[in-house]
Amino acid sequence: MAKKNVKGHEGLLSVYDTTASAYLPIVCLTSTSLSRATETIEKVNYCTQGDTVTTVNSVTRELSIEGEIMTDLTSEASYADLIDIIESKEAKTWRLEGRDAAPQYFTGSLTSLSDTFAAGEDATFSGSLSIDEALNSTDPNE
């Protein structure tokens, strides 16, 4: 069976817009990076006969994004929409595609957002999303 590389441009991120009742893609993303980390608890006691037992207490997930700032959008989302999202202080429903056979859905909060306007270059932005729970292949809005 032939192996196939996953292309980075297949990793799309969209946010659910309750007004449009649709997912709006975040346009012109240049990269997305998903990280997972575990918090572990280690214990040594008489029950473990002096051996260290490590258990996973929780998993944190964070999605980092980078993209180009675009204007004149109608059915997509860009930096201006992300500013509205972070200022609202509310978690949103997101759809992440390209990492699995099916799109992955999650509720998450935009926790950081910054921009760069460098002379002679296209304006860019970067941000991070804190994911509230495990990614799910079922759309919560259906």
N, C-alpha and C positions, 0 to 999 in steps of 0.2 A: 504494500500500500504506500503510495507516494505521500511524502510529508509536504505540507504547504505552510509557508510563513504567513503570519497575520500581519497585514499592512496597518501601519499606525493611523492612516487616515480613515480606517474603518471604525475607529473608536469614537463614536458620536455621543454627545451628552445633550439631553433635552430636559426642559423644566415644564411641569404641568401648569398651564394657564387656565385658571378656573373660569375666566371670562369667555375664553374661546372654547373651553372644554376640549382642549387638545394639548399635545406636547409640542413645545416650540424648541427647535434645535438652537443651541448656542453656536452661532456661526463663526467661522474662521478660527476655530481652535487650532493651535499649532501642536499642543500636546495635552494629554491627560495621564495622570500617574496615580494609581490606586495602591495604597499601602494598608497593611493589616498588622497589628501588633497585639500580643497577648500580655495580660497582667497575670503573673503567677504568684502563688502562695507556696512557700516552702515551710515544712514543719518537721521537727524531730521530737519524738516523745517516746514514752515506754511502749505505746501501742505499735509504733513502727520499729521497735527493737533497736533504736538508735540510728536507723537509716533515715536519710533525708528523703521525704516524699514531696514531690512537686506536683501541684495541680493548677490547672488554668482557671482563673477566677473570671476573667472577662476578655473580650476581644474588642479592640477599637479599630475603626476604619476611617481613613481619610482619603479624599480625592483631591489632588492638586491639578489645577488647570492653567493653561497659558493660551493666549490668543491675540488676535489683532482687533483693534477697535473699529467697528463699522457703523455707518449711519444709514438712514433711509431704508429701514427694514420694515416689512409688513407682517410676515408670518414666521419670523425668526426672532431670536433674542440675542442681544449683545451686551456690551458693557453697561449701557444706560439701564437695561433691565436688571442686570446684576446689582447695580447700585440700589435700585428700588428694593430688590430682594434682601440685601444685607441691612438696609435701613429699616425694613419692616420688622426685623428681629423675629421672624417667624420661620419655622421649618417648612420646606416645600417638598413636593414629590418630584423625583428625578428619574430619568430613564437613561441607562448607560448601555451602549451597544458596542459590539466588536470584540468583547472579551470572552464570549461564550456563544453557543449556538443560538440561544434566545436572548432577547434584551433582558437586562437586569433592572429592577425597580427598587428604589429606596426612598426613605424620608430622611432629609438631612438639612442642616443649616449651613449657610455660607458664613464661614468664620473669619475669613480674611479676603481682602480685595485691594489690589494696588494697580497703578498704571504708570506707564513710562511714555513720555512725549519727548523723543530725542530729535534734535534738529536734523532734517534731511532723511529721516526714516519714518516708516509707518508707526503709528501709535500702537502700543501693546498693553495688555493687562495680564495679571496673574491673580490667582485666588486659591482658597482651600475650602473644602466642604467637609464637615463632620457628619458622618453617617450614623443615624440613630440605631439601626438594627441591621441584621444580616441582609445582604442583597437577595432579592426574591425574583423569580421568573414570572410571577403573576402580577398583572397591572392592578393596583388597588382602585383605580378609577373606572374600571369596567363593571 
